[in-house]
Amino acid sequence: MGTQDSNTDGREQDYRNPEEVFRDLDSSAQGLSSVEAANRLAQYGPNALEEHKVSPLMQFLGYFWGPIPWMIEVAAVLSLAVRHWADFCIILALLVFNAVVGFWQEYQAGNAVDALKSKLALKGRVLRDGEWHSVEARDLVPGDVIRLRMGDIIPADCRLVDGDYLSVDQSALTGESLPVQKGVGNLAYSGAVARQGEMEAVVTATGGETFFGKTARLVSDAKAVSHFQKAVIRIGDYLIFLSLALVAVLIVVQLFRGTPFLELVQFALILTVASIPVAMPAVLSVTMAVGALALSRHKAIVSRLESIEEMAGMDILCSDKTGTLTQNKLKLGDPVVFEATDAADLILAGSLASKAENEDAIDIAVMEGLGDKAVLSTYTQEKFVPFDPVGKRTEASIKRADGAGFKVSKGALQVILDLAGVGDDVRDKAEEASHGFAVKGYRTIGVARSDAGGDWRFLGILPLFDPPREDSKETIGQAGKHGIEVKMVTGDNLAIAKEISGQLDLGQNIAVAGKWLKADGQEGEAAEEVERSDGFAQVFPEHKFNIVKLLQSRNHIVGMTGDGVNDAPALKQADMGIAVSGATDAARMAADLVLTAPGISVIINAVEEARRIFERMDSYAIYRITETIRIMIFVVLAMIAFNFYPITAIMIILLAFLNDVPIITIAYDRTWLDPNPVRWNMHRVLSVSLAMGLTGVLGSFLMLYLGLTWLHLTIAEVQTYIFLKMAVSGHLTLFVSRSRGYFWKPPYPAPVMVWSAVGTKLLGTLLAAYGFGLIAPIDWAAIGLVWGYSLAWAFLTDFVKMAIYKHMGEGSSHNRAFLCRVRESLHAGSCLDSSR
């Protein structure tokens, strides 16, 4: 019995003898019997992509397992243990919300393989038991003889064994911009489309062993761990370990002092619950969701929220050439005239040798080169012979309006030169011109016309090329100014790749992908080669996939654009997969970002918006860590030093409400625009947070001292006094942390942030003044002191923050002035105008 004809480098050799193929597959030109086909179907399985389905319920439950869910679940259990039902319900709601968001994102991403499956042909014409039958494509097996003709989606990988020729469009699979002419012995890929001709073929591979199937498997296997998820876990771990350590110290000290165990444990549990960043995943998710809505207004649809953070840090963009950097549409270059009157006469002859109804890419490109298409109406095309790989030219019999007739032909240059019987001098000159075009990646066709005596005359050469998009060069330049290096990735040959790369100012260091991706045990050298290269030619899906992985191994955050099935694996593996406008379903479903406007210029707008979103998330992380340090360390040390609770359990819950619930407005904040790729710098985040938090602890102790020694408040009044101080300082801390400069300078916070802070702080103030049966009231003099002191301490905290930034090389006036100048060179307006 035969075996599936496959190899390891993603594509088979270009030619194999049909007799050899039949022998290897244990088949023949008469096909298989029904019995043998059934046996092979049992052995190889259906001609379909494998499905590894996990029930939606299990997928959903999986989101309740992991570091962040554990953190929230512990908080819920602690709230339940002390019977704080409202707290328990809020925490539980956050847990379910995070699970629903994550489940929906995974569900959407999982549809990539389903989109790939939908591209497979549903039917196939197969020769079995000596007769032709129409069968389901999933029932084809290696060794089956099938018939392919114009318009068919090829149902399986197969070798062509009989017929004249087959023109195959495999651009969505390999990235080649033009249909490929195939003949006996050549391989045709599953999922490609037959554009012209009719041939018989023998199936060599089915299902997951096809070129198409391997692409789908790469999509299934592709995974890139989100930097956002890593950052959230690290922040969460930092806070929870800090909280548990401080609570452990508190319990040990207070137990030795004889504090009632139940009372102490209850307070410690509430303090721990308040310190765990329960709302952090939800707040960051909402921040990204609001940002995703803003991106949609820039014609960019986000399919995975975490990808926004990846886009902000993207420093390399691997861009597919065909249809992304170029128009994926042949265009006529500057003709080379020989015996034609002029270029217009040459193009007219080529157009008369074309037929628009055939929708041939070359015919359409030549006819669009006409200055005045109305001139064609003065001629009648009486007969037309289409291009075929045997004759390698088209021919048309033409009659002019005066009744005179002649013939025109266009096709392969050598064929047209032979047809016209040109001399050696003309042939040498034509071949030299053709070679010059070939070096640039152009495709050339010759044109001839018969004279009055019926003899053919060589009119000249028409060059054809796939031109760059009008906005591609400008977009690449803008990407460079934003700190993003663009690398072109194409399935076309090296000459075409270098020509397009040169036109777009991408550089000429273009690597042929297969040369350095085949070597085993040389991943380090390959990664360095990939990093140095300006682009890659003759690339197949597994090459694109590996290019992304190798760049990621060099600590790059990699974006990948594409539009075809061949791009799907790399799109999913990339930190930022970008499906361009008009992309296939498979590419869109594998991507993190789907562009709905043509070209890639919208990516720059998306990057800018993503960097603003990142700044909001970064600000929130600093704020949340600062608050935990400020509250936890103060409360624990105050209890140890003064042997009383500086705030009560109910006050801790009220603080969580007043500080954390309105914080969601950070999603609408105005931020400055960093001109360079941004990443989570945990050393900076933790250093700034620690410095601000310890400054807040010092301020709280000084405030406590004033309340006890100057205002002579009772313990209950001191608790209210400290509660108000923590509430007022909470949002002031956010206003300090949200800016890398001084907080009173632009960009100013969004109005919704200001009014949410004012509203919640007024609520906290009224609560402190009147108590409402929840806490002991204090007089307005003490309240005024709290407000004035908190505002003054916010300025001190800001100076501490700026000192840390300057020490770490950020925030200095010189450095920020430089960044402002860079930003001004990118956009109209000043550095301070960052609200857009």
C-alpha positions in Angstrom: 0.0 0.0 0.0 1.2 3.5 -0.8 2.3 6.2 1.6 1.6 9.9 1.9 4.1 11.8 -0.3 5.4 14.5 2.0 8.7 16.0 3.0 10.2 18.1 5.7 10.9 21.5 4.1 7.2 22.4 3.4 7.2 21.9 -0.3 8.1 18.9 -2.6 10.5 18.8 -5.5 9.2 20.6 -8.6 9.1 17.5 -10.8 8.7 13.8 -10.4 8.1 11.2 -13.1 4.4 10.1 -13.0 5.3 6.4 -13.3 7.6 6.8 -10.3 4.8 8.5 -8.3 2.3 5.8 -9.2 4.8 3.1 -8.1 5.4 4.8 -4.8 1.7 5.2 -4.1 0.9 1.6 -5.3 -1.6 3.0 -7.8 -2.0 3.4 -11.5 -3.5 5.7 -14.2 -6.8 3.7 -13.8 -7.1 4.8 -10.2 -8.1 2.7 -7.2 -10.9 0.3 -6.6 -13.6 1.2 -4.1 -12.4 -1.5 -1.7 -8.8 -0.3 -1.8 -10.0 3.3 -1.4 -12.0 2.3 1.7 -8.9 0.5 3.2 -6.8 3.6 2.7 -9.4 5.9 4.1 -9.3 3.7 7.3 -5.5 3.9 7.3 -4.9 7.6 6.6 -8.2 9.1 7.9 -10.4 11.6 6.1 -9.0 14.3 3.9 -9.8 17.0 6.5 -8.0 18.9 9.2 -7.8 17.2 12.5 -10.1 18.5 15.2 -9.0 18.6 18.9 -12.2 19.9 20.4 -12.4 20.8 24.1 -15.9 21.4 25.4 -16.8 25.0 25.9 -17.6 24.3 29.6 -14.0 22.9 30.2 -12.6 25.9 28.4 -14.6 28.3 30.6 -13.7 26.4 33.8 -10.0 26.6 32.8 -10.1 30.4 33.5 -10.7 29.7 37.2 -7.3 28.0 37.4 -4.1 29.9 37.5 -2.2 32.5 39.5 -4.5 35.4 39.0 -7.8 33.4 39.5 -6.2 31.8 42.6 -5.5 35.3 43.9 -9.1 36.4 43.4 -10.5 33.2 44.7 -8.5 33.5 48.0 -9.9 37.0 48.4 -13.4 35.6 47.9 -12.9 32.8 50.4 -11.5 35.3 53.0 -14.4 37.6 52.5 -16.8 34.6 53.0 -14.9 33.5 56.1 -15.5 36.9 57.8 -19.1 37.1 56.4 -18.6 40.3 54.4 -21.2 39.4 51.9 -21.1 42.6 49.8 -17.3 42.2 49.4 -17.7 38.6 48.6 -20.3 39.3 45.8 -18.1 42.1 44.3 -15.0 39.8 44.2 -17.0 36.9 42.8 -18.4 39.2 40.1 -14.9 40.3 39.1 -13.7 36.6 39.0 -16.6 35.7 36.6 -16.0 38.8 34.5 -12.4 37.9 34.0 -13.2 34.4 33.1 -15.9 35.4 30.6 -13.5 37.9 28.9 -10.7 35.4 28.6 -13.0 32.6 27.4 -14.5 34.8 24.6 -11.0 35.8 23.4 -9.9 32.1 23.3 -13.1 31.1 21.5 -12.5 33.7 18.8 -8.9 32.8 18.3 -9.8 29.1 18.1 -11.8 29.8 15.0 -8.6 30.2 13.0 -8.4 26.5 12.1 -12.1 26.5 11.4 -11.6 29.3 8.9 -8.8 27.3 7.3 -11.1 24.2 7.0 -13.8 26.2 5.3 -11.4 26.8 2.4 -11.1 23.2 1.5 -13.0 21.9 -1.6 -16.2 20.1 -0.8 -16.3 17.8 -3.8 -13.8 16.1 -6.1 -14.0 14.1 -9.4 -12.2 10.8 -8.8 -11.5 7.7 -11.0 -12.6 4.6 -9.1 -13.4 1.1 -10.4 -12.6 2.5 -13.9 -15.3 5.1 -13.8 -15.4 8.8 -12.9 -17.4 9.7 -9.7 -18.1 12.8 -7.8 -17.2 12.2 -4.1 -16.8 14.3 -1.0 -13.3 15.7 -0.8 -12.9 14.3 2.7 -13.2 10.8 1.2 -10.1 11.2 -1.1 -7.1 9.0 -0.3 -3.5 8.9 -1.5 -3.4 7.1 -4.9 -6.7 8.4 -6.1 -6.7 9.7 -9.7 -8.7 13.0 -9.9 -9.6 15.5 -12.6 -8.8 19.2 -12.2 -10.2 22.0 -14.4 -10.7 25.7 -14.5 -12.4 27.1 -11.4 -11.7 24.0 -9.2 -10.3 24.3 -5.7 -7.7 21.6 -5.6 -9.0 19.1 -3.0 -5.7 17.5 -2.0 -1.9 17.6 -2.7 -1.5 15.8 -6.0 0.9 15.2 -8.9 -0.3 16.1 -12.4 -0.1 13.0 -14.6 -2.0 13.7 -17.8 -3.1 16.7 -19.9 -1.5 19.8 -21.5 -1.2 22.3 -18.7 -2.9 23.8 -15.6 -2.6 27.4 -14.5 -2.8 27.5 -10.7 -3.3 30.4 -8.4 -1.6 29.5 -5.2 -0.9 33.0 -3.9 -2.9 32.5 -0.7 -0.7 29.5 0.1 2.8 30.4 -1.0 2.6 34.2 -1.4 3.6 34.1 -5.1 1.9 37.0 -6.8 1.2 35.4 -10.2 -0.5 32.2 -11.2 1.9 29.3 -11.7 2.0 27.2 -14.9 2.1 23.5 -14.2 2.4 20.5 -16.3 2.9 16.7 -16.1 5.0 15.7 -13.1 4.4 19.0 -11.2 2.8 19.2 -7.7 -0.5 21.0 -7.2 -1.3 22.1 -3.6 -4.6 21.5 -1.7 -6.5 24.7 -1.4 -5.0 26.3 -4.6 -7.4 27.4 -7.4 -7.2 26.1 -11.0 -7.4 29.2 -13.2 -6.9 27.7 -16.7 -6.5 24.4 -18.3 -7.6 20.8 -17.4 -5.4 17.9 -16.3 -5.6 14.6 -14.4 -3.6 14.1 -11.2 -2.9 11.5 -8.6 -3.4 12.3 -4.9 -0.2 12.3 -3.0 -1.2 13.6 0.4 -4.4 14.2 2.3 -5.6 16.0 5.4 -3.0 17.1 7.8 -0.1 15.8 5.6 -0.9 18.3 2.8 0.9 21.5 2.4 -2.4 23.2 3.4 -2.8 20.9 6.4 0.7 21.5 7.7 -0.1 25.3 7.5 -3.2 24.7 9.6 -1.3 22.6 12.1 1.2 25.5 12.5 -1.7 27.8 13.3 -2.9 25.3 15.9 0.5 25.0 17.5 1.4 28.7 17.3 1.4 30.3 20.7 3.0 33.4 22.2 2.8 34.1 25.9 1.5 37.6 26.5 3.9 40.1 28.1 0.8 41.7 29.7 -0.1 38.4 31.4 3.5 38.1 32.7 3.4 41.6 34.1 0.0 41.1 35.8 1.2 37.9 37.4 4.5 39.5 38.6 2.7 42.5 40.1 0.1 40.2 41.7 2.8 38.0 43.2 4.7 41.0 44.5 1.6 42.5 46.3 0.3 39.2 47.7 3.6 38.2 49.1 4.2 41.6 50.6 0.7 41.6 52.1 1.0 38.1 53.6 4.4 38.9 55.0 3.2 42.0 56.8 0.0 40.3 58.1 2.1 37.4 59.4 4.3 39.9 61.3 1.2 41.7 62.6 -0.4 38.4 63.9 2.7 37.2 65.7 3.3 40.6 67.4 -0.4 41.1 68.4 -0.8 37.5 69.7 2.1 38.0 72.0 0.4 41.2 73.3 -2.7 39.2 74.1 -5.0 40.5 71.4 -8.1 38.3 71.1 -7.4 35.7 68.4 -10.7 35.9 66.6 -10.7 39.7 66.5 -7.1 39.7 65.2 -7.7 37.1 62.5 -10.8 38.9 61.3 -9.0 42.2 60.9 -6.0 40.5 59.3 -8.3 38.8 56.7 -10.0 42.0 55.8 -6.6 43.8 55.5 -5.3 41.0 53.2 -8.5 41.1 51.1 -8.1 44.9 50.7 -4.4 44.6 49.8 -4.8 41.9 47.1 -5.2 43.6 43.7 -8.6 41.9 43.1 -9.7 44.6 40.7 -6.4 44.8 38.8 -7.2 42.3 36.0 -10.7 43.9 35.5 -9.4 47.5 35.5 -6.6 46.6 33.0 -9.1 44.7 30.8 -11.5 47.6 30.8 -8.7 50.0 30.0 -7.8 47.9 27.0 -11.4 47.4 26.0 -11.9 51.2 25.9 -8.7 51.5 23.9 -9.9 48.8 21.5 -13.0 50.9 20.8 -10.7 53.9 20.1 -8.7 51.7 17.7 -11.8 50.7 15.9 -12.3 54.3 14.9 -8.9 54.1 13.2 -10.2 51.2 11.1 -8.4 48.6 13.3 -10.3 45.9 15.0 -8.8 44.2 18.0 -9.5 40.5 18.4 -7.4 39.9 21.6 -7.2 42.6 24.2 -3.7 41.7 25.4 -2.4 42.4 22.0 -2.8 46.1 22.6 0.1 46.0 25.0 2.1 43.9 22.5 1.5 46.5 19.8 2.7 49.3 22.1 6.0 47.4 22.5 6.4 46.2 19.0 9.9 46.9 17.7 9.9 44.8 14.5 7.2 44.5 11.9 7.4 41.6 9.5 5.3 42.6 6.5 4.0 40.4 3.8 4.8 41.9 0.4 2.1 40.7 -2.0 -1.1 42.7 -1.4 0.3 44.4 1.7 3.3 46.4 0.6 2.4 46.0 -3.0 -1.0 46.2 -4.8 -1.1 42.5 -5.8 -2.0 43.8 -9.2 0.1 43.7 -12.3 1.0 47.1 -13.8 2.6 48.0 -17.1 6.1 49.4 -16.9 7.9 51.5 -19.5 7.8 49.7 -22.9 10.9 49.1 -25.0 10.1 49.9 -28.6 11.6 48.1 -31.6 9.5 48.1 -34.8 6.4 49.7 -33.3 5.7 53.4 -34.2 5.9 54.4 -30.5 5.0 53.1 -27.1 1.3 53.7 -27.6 1.4 51.7 -30.8 3.2 48.8 -29.0 0.6 48.8 -26.1 -2.3 48.9 -28.6 -0.9 45.8 -30.4 -0.5 44.0 -27.0 -4.1 45.0 -26.0 -5.5 43.7 -29.3 -3.7 40.4 -28.5 -5.6 40.3 -25.2 -9.2 39.4 -24.2 -10.7 41.2 -21.2 -13.4 38.5 -20.8 -10.8 35.9 -19.8 -9.8 38.0 -16.7 -6.2 37.1 -17.2 -4.0 39.2 -15.0 -1.5 40.0 -17.9 -4.2 40.8 -20.4 -5.8 43.2 -17.9 -2.5 44.9 -17.1 -1.7 45.5 -20.8 -5.1 46.8 -21.6 -5.1 49.2 -18.6 -1.9 50.7 -20.1 -3.8 52.1 -23.0 -4.1 55.9 -22.9 -7.5 55.8 -24.6 -9.4 52.6 -24.4 -12.0 53.9 -26.9 -9.5 53.2 -29.7 -10.2 49.4 -29.3 -13.7 50.0 -30.6 -12.3 50.8 -34.0 -11.0 47.2 -34.3 -12.8 43.9 -34.4 -11.2 40.8 -32.8 -12.4 38.0 -35.1 -10.5 35.2 -33.5 -8.5 34.8 -30.3 -6.2 32.0 -29.2 -5.5 32.1 -25.5 -2.2 31.6 -23.9 -1.1 28.0 -23.1 2.2 26.6 -21.7 2.9 24.8 -25.0 2.6 27.6 -27.5 3.5 30.3 -24.8 1.7 33.1 -26.6 -1.7 34.5 -27.4 -2.8 35.3 -31.0 -5.7 37.3 -32.4 -7.0 38.0 -35.8 -8.0 41.6 -36.1 -10.0 43.6 -38.6 -9.8 47.4 -38.8 -12.7 49.7 -39.5 -11.6 50.0 -43.2 -11.8 46.2 -43.6 -8.1 45.5 -43.6 -7.0 42.6 -41.5 -3.8 41.6 -39.6 -2.7 39.4 -36.7 -1.2 40.3 -33.4 0.5 38.1 -30.8 2.1 38.5 -27.4 3.8 36.0 -25.1 7.2 34.7 -24.0 9.9 36.9 -25.4 11.9 34.0 -27.0 8.8 32.7 -28.7 7.9 36.1 -30.1 11.5 36.6 -31.3 11.4 33.3 -33.1 8.0 34.0 -34.5 9.2 37.3 -36.0 12.5 35.7 -37.2 14.6 38.6 -36.0 18.3 38.9 -36.6 21.1 38.4 -34.0 21.5 42.1 -33.4 17.9 42.6 -32.5 17.7 39.4 -30.5 20.8 40.4 -28.5 19.4 43.8 -27.8 16.0 42.4 -26.8 17.5 39.8 -24.5 19.7 42.4 -22.9 16.7 44.6 -22.2 14.8 41.6 -20.8 17.6 40.7 -18.5 17.7 44.2 -17.2 14.0 44.0 -16.3 14.5 40.5 -14.8 17.1 41.8 -12.4 14.5 44.3 -11.2 12.0 41.5 -10.8 9.9 42.5 -13.8 8.2 40.0 -16.1 8.6 40.7 -19.8 6.4 39.8 -22.7 7.1 40.3 -26.4 4.6 41.7 -28.9 4.5 41.1 -32.7 2.2 42.1 -35.5 1.8 40.8 -39.1 2.4 43.2 -41.9 0.5 43.5 -45.2 2.4 40.5 -46.6 1.6 38.3 -43.6 5.1 38.4 -42.2 5.5 39.0 -38.4 7.3 42.1 -37.1 8.7 42.3 -33.6 7.2 45.5 -32.2 8.9 45.5 -28.7 8.8 44.5 -25.1 6.2 45.1 -22.4 7.5 44.9 -18.8 5.0 44.0 -16.0 5.4 44.3 -12.3 3.4 44.4 -9.1 3.9 48.0 -7.9 4.2 49.1 -4.3 1.1 50.7 -2.7 1.2 54.5 -2.8 1.3 54.8 1.0 3.8 51.9 1.7 7.0 54.0 1.6 5.6 56.7 3.8 4.2 54.2 6.3 7.6 52.5 6.5 9.3 55.8 7.1 6.8 56.6 9.9 7.3 53.2 11.4 11.1 53.9 11.6 10.4 57.2 13.4 8.3 55.3 15.9 11.2 52.9 16.6 9.8 50.0 14.5 12.0 48.2 12.0 10.1 46.8 9.0 11.2 43.6 7.4 9.6 42.4 4.1 8.6 38.8 3.8 7.7 37.4 0.4 7.3 34.1 -1.4 8.6 35.8 -4.6 12.2 35.3 -5.8 15.2 37.3 -4.7 15.3 39.7 -7.6 11.7 40.8 -7.1 12.2 41.1 -3.4 15.3 43.3 -3.8 13.6 45.5 -6.4 10.6 46.2 -4.2 12.7 46.6 -1.1 14.8 49.1 -2.9 11.8 51.1 -4.0 10.5 51.2 -0.4 13.9 52.1 1.1 14.0 48.9 3.2 17.6 47.9 2.4 19.1 45.3 0.1 20.2 42.7 2.7 17.5 40.2 1.6 17.9 36.6 2.7 16.7 33.5 0.9 14.7 31.9 3.8 15.4 28.2 3.1 19.2 28.6 3.2 19.4 29.4 6.9 16.3 27.8 8.2 17.2 24.2 7.2 20.3 23.8 9.3 19.7 21.9 12.5 21.4 22.9 15.7 22.2 26.4 14.4 19.2 28.3 15.8 21.5 31.0 17.3 23.2 31.7 14.0 19.9 31.7 12.2 18.4 34.1 14.8 21.3 36.5 14.2 20.9 36.2 10.5 17.2 37.0 10.7 17.9 40.0 13.0 20.4 41.4 10.5 18.3 40.9 7.4 16.2 43.6 5.8 13.8 41.1 4.4 13.3 37.5 3.2 12.5 36.0 -0.2 11.3 32.6 -1.4 9.5 32.1 2.0 7.0 29.4 2.8 4.6 29.2 5.8 6.9 27.4 8.1 9.6 29.9 7.2 7.4 32.8 8.3 6.5 31.0 11.4 10.2 30.4 12.2 11.2 33.9 11.3 8.8 35.2 14.0 10.0 32.7 16.6 13.7 33.4 15.9 13.1 37.1 16.3 11.2 36.5 19.5 14.2 34.5 20.7 16.3 37.6 20.3 13.9 39.4 22.8 12.0 41.3 20.1 8.3 42.0 20.2 7.3 41.0 16.7 4.4 42.1 14.6 3.5 40.3 11.4 1.1 41.5 8.7 -0.5 39.2 6.1 -3.6 38.5 4.2 -3.4 34.8 3.0 -3.7 31.3 4.4 0.1 31.1 4.2 0.4 33.9 6.7 -1.9 32.4 9.3 0.7 30.5 11.4 3.0 33.4 11.6 0.1 35.8 12.4 -0.9 33.6 15.4 2.7 33.1 16.6 3.6 36.8 16.4 3.2 39.0 19.4 1.1 41.2 17.2 -0.6 39.4 14.2 -2.1 42.0 11.8 -4.5 40.9 9.1 -4.6 43.6 6.4 -7.7 44.7 4.6 -9.1 42.0 2.3 -7.4 39.2 4.2 -8.7 35.7 4.0 -10.9 34.4 6.9 -8.1 32.2 8.1 -5.7 35.2 8.4 -8.3 37.4 10.1 -9.2 34.7 12.7 -5.5 34.0 13.4 -4.6 37.7 13.8 -4.8 40.0 16.9 -5.6 43.0 14.8 -7.7 43.2 11.7 -7.3 46.3 9.4 -10.5 47.3 7.6 -8.8 50.1 5.6 -6.5 49.3 2.6 -2.7 49.3 3.2 -0.8 49.3 6.4 -0.7 53.1 7.1 -3.4 52.6 9.7 -0.9 50.5 11.8 0.9 53.8 12.8 -2.3 55.2 14.2 -3.0 51.9 16.0 0.6 51.9 17.5 0.2 55.5 18.8 -3.2 54.6 20.4 -1.7 51.4 21.8 1.2 53.3 23.4 -1.3 55.7 25.1 -3.2 52.7 26.4 0.0 51.2 27.7 0.8 54.4 29.6 -2.6 54.1 31.3 -2.0 50.6 32.3 1.5 51.4 33.5 0.1 54.3 35.6 -2.5 52.1 37.2 0.1 49.4 38.1 2.3 52.0 39.8 -0.8 53.5 41.6 -2.0 50.1 42.8 1.3 48.9 44.2 1.9 52.3 45.8 -1.5 52.1 47.5 -0.9 48.6 48.9 2.5 49.7 50.3 1.0 52.9 51.7 -1.9 51.2 53.5 -0.4 47.9 54.5 2.9 49.0 55.9 1.3 51.9 57.7 -1.5 49.9 59.3 0.8 47.1 60.4 3.6 49.3 61.8 1.0 51.6 63.5 -0.6 48.6 65.3 2.8 47.4 66.4 3.9 50.8 67.6 0.7 52.1 69.2 -1.1 48.9 69.9 -4.5 50.0 68.4 -6.2 49.7 65.0 -5.5 52.9 63.1 -8.5 52.2 60.9 -11.3 49.7 61.4 -12.4 46.8 59.1 -15.4 48.7 57.8 -13.1 51.6 56.9 -10.8 49.3 54.9 -13.8 48.2 52.9 -15.0 51.8 52.4 -11.5 52.7 51.3 -11.5 49.9 48.7 -14.8 51.3 47.3 -13.7 55.0 47.3 -10.3 54.4 45.8 -10.7 51.4 43.5 -14.1 51.6 42.0 -13.7 55.1 40.4 -10.2 54.2 39.3 -11.7 52.6 36.2 -11.8 56.1 34.7 -8.1 55.7 34.0 -9.2 54.0 30.8 -10.2 57.5 29.5 -7.1 59.3 30.7 -5.0 61.6 28.5 -1.4 60.5 28.3 1.8 61.6 26.6 2.9 59.7 23.5 6.2 57.8 23.8 8.1 58.0 20.4 9.7 54.6 21.1 8.4 51.1 21.7 7.3 50.6 25.3 7.5 47.5 27.5 6.8 46.6 31.1 9.9 47.7 33.0 9.2 46.0 36.3 12.3 47.4 38.0 11.1 50.9 37.2 7.5 50.2 38.2 8.5 48.6 41.5 11.1 51.3 42.3 8.8 54.2 41.7 5.9 52.5 43.6 8.1 51.6 46.5 9.5 55.2 46.8 6.0 56.7 46.5 4.5 54.2 48.9 7.1 54.7 51.6 6.7 58.5 51.3 3.0 57.9 51.9 3.7 55.8 54.9 5.9 58.6 56.4 3.1 61.1 55.7 0.5 58.9 57.4 2.6 58.5 60.5 3.2 62.3 60.7 -0.6 62.7 60.3 -1.2 60.2 63.1 1.2 62.1 65.4 -0.7 65.4 64.7 -4.0 63.8 65.5 -2.9 62.3 68.8 -0.7 65.1 70.1 -2.0 68.3 68.5 -5.7 67.7 67.9 -6.0 65.4 70.9 -8.5 63.2 69.1 -10.0 60.1 70.7 -9.1 56.6 69.3 -12.4 56.5 67.3 -11.8 60.0 66.0 -8.2 59.2 65.1 -9.5 56.2 63.0 -11.9 58.5 61.1 -9.1 61.1 60.7 -6.7 58.5 59.2 -9.5 57.0 57.1 -10.2 60.4 55.5 -6.5 61.0 55.0 -6.1 57.7 53.2 -9.2 58.4 51.1 -8.1 61.9 50.0 -4.6 60.8 49.3 -5.8 57.8 47.2 -6.8 59.7 44.1 -4.0 62.3 44.6 -1.6 59.4 44.4 -3.2 58.4 41.1 -2.7 61.9 39.7 0.9 61.7 40.8 1.5 58.3 39.3 -0.2 58.9 36.0 2.5 61.3 34.8 6.2 60.8 34.1 6.6 64.5 34.6 5.4 66.8 37.4 1.7 66.0 37.9 0.6 69.7 37.7 1.9 69.9 34.1 0.2 68.7 30.8 -1.0 66.4 29.7 -3.8 67.1 32.1 -6.1 64.3 33.4 -9.4 63.6 31.6 -12.4 65.4 33.1 -14.1 62.1 34.0 -11.1 61.2 36.1 -11.2 64.6 37.9 -14.9 64.5 38.6 -14.9 60.9 39.7 -12.1 61.8 42.2 -14.0 64.9 43.4 -17.2 62.9 43.8 -15.8 60.1 45.8 -13.7 62.3 48.0 -16.7 64.5 48.8 -18.5 61.3 49.7 -15.6 60.4 52.0 -15.5 63.9 53.5 -19.3 63.8 54.3 -18.8 60.4 55.8 -16.0 61.7 58.0 -18.1 64.7 59.0 -21.4 63.0 59.9 -20.5 59.3 60.4 -23.9 58.1 59.4 -23.7 55.4 62.0 -20.7 53.7 60.4 -17.8 55.7 61.8 -17.2 58.3 64.5 -17.6 61.9 63.0 -14.8 64.5 63.3 -15.1 68.3 63.1 -14.5 70.5 60.0 -11.2 71.9 61.4 -9.7 68.4 61.4 -11.2 67.7 57.9 -9.6 70.9 56.6 -6.2 69.9 58.1 -6.5 66.5 56.3 -7.2 68.1 52.9 -4.5 70.7 53.2 -1.9 68.2 54.5 -2.8 65.6 51.8 -2.4 68.2 49.0 0.9 69.4 50.3 2.2 65.8 50.7 1.1 65.0 47.1 3.7 67.6 45.9 6.4 66.0 48.1 5.5 62.6 46.7 5.7 64.0 43.2 9.3 65.3 43.8 10.2 61.9 45.2 8.8 60.3 42.0 10.7 62.6 39.8 14.0 61.9 41.7 13.5 58.2 41.1 12.8 58.7 37.4 15.9 60.9 37.0 18.0 58.4 38.9 16.9 55.7 36.4 17.5 57.9 33.4 13.9 58.9 32.8 12.1 62.1 33.4 15.1 64.4 33.4 14.5 67.7 31.8 17.1 67.1 29.2 15.8 63.6 28.3 12.2 64.7 28.3 13.0 67.7 26.1 14.7 65.4 23.6 11.6 63.1 23.6 9.4 66.1 23.1 11.5 67.2 20.1 11.2 63.7 18.6 7.4 63.8 19.1 7.1 67.2 17.6 8.9 65.9 14.5 6.3 63.1 14.2 3.2 65.2 14.6 1.9 68.7 14.4 1.5 70.4 17.8 3.6 70.5 20.9 4.8 67.7 23.1 2.3 68.9 25.7 -0.7 68.3 23.5 -1.0 64.6 24.1 -4.7 64.3 24.6 -5.6 63.3 21.0 
